[in-house]
């Protein structure tokens, strides 16, 4: 399972957030967030928060990409 981090970055920007804003929402440091983005690995709680905060309508397309 891979996260489409490019698409996620686009959605974060489109919503007027920075990656460090989202890190704060999740409760992790921006450094940790960047690491997770680099590896494409987030916990299910973190994913749920991003879906809620960013109002992602098709989360499966982004978070559960089978590539």
C-alpha positions in Angstrom: 0.0 0.0 0.0 1.5 3.3 -1.1 0.4 6.8 -0.4 0.4 9.1 -3.4 2.4 11.8 -1.7 2.4 14.2 -4.7 -1.3 14.2 -4.8 -1.5 14.6 -1.0 0.9 17.6 -1.2 -1.3 19.2 -3.9 -4.4 18.7 -1.7 -2.6 20.2 1.3 -1.6 23.3 -0.8 -5.1 23.6 -2.4 -6.6 23.8 1.1 -4.2 26.6 2.0 -2.2 24.5 4.5 1.5 23.9 4.8 2.8 20.5 5.6 3.8 21.7 9.0 0.2 22.8 9.6 -0.9 19.3 8.9 1.8 17.9 11.1 0.4 20.0 14.0 -3.1 18.7 13.3 -1.9 15.1 13.4 0.2 15.9 16.5 3.7 15.2 15.1 6.6 17.4 14.4 7.1 18.8 10.9 10.3 16.9 10.6 8.4 13.6 11.4 5.8 14.6 8.9 8.4 15.1 6.1 9.9 11.7 7.0 6.5 10.1 6.7 5.9 11.8 3.4 9.3 10.7 2.1 8.5 7.1 3.1 4.8 7.3 2.2 3.8 5.7 5.5 1.2 7.1 7.9 -0.7 5.4 10.7 -4.5 4.9 10.2 -5.3 7.6 12.9 -3.0 10.1 11.1 -4.7 9.3 7.8 -8.1 9.8 9.3 -7.2 13.2 10.6 -5.9 14.2 7.2 -9.0 13.0 5.5 -11.1 15.1 8.0 -9.0 18.2 8.0 -8.4 18.3 4.2 -12.0 17.1 3.4 -10.7 14.5 1.1 -13.6 13.0 -0.8 -11.8 10.0 -2.4 -9.2 9.0 0.2 -8.8 5.5 -1.2 -7.3 7.0 -4.4 -4.6 8.7 -2.3 -4.0 6.6 0.8 -4.6 3.1 -0.4 -3.0 3.2 -3.9 -2.0 -0.3 -5.0 1.2 0.3 -7.0 
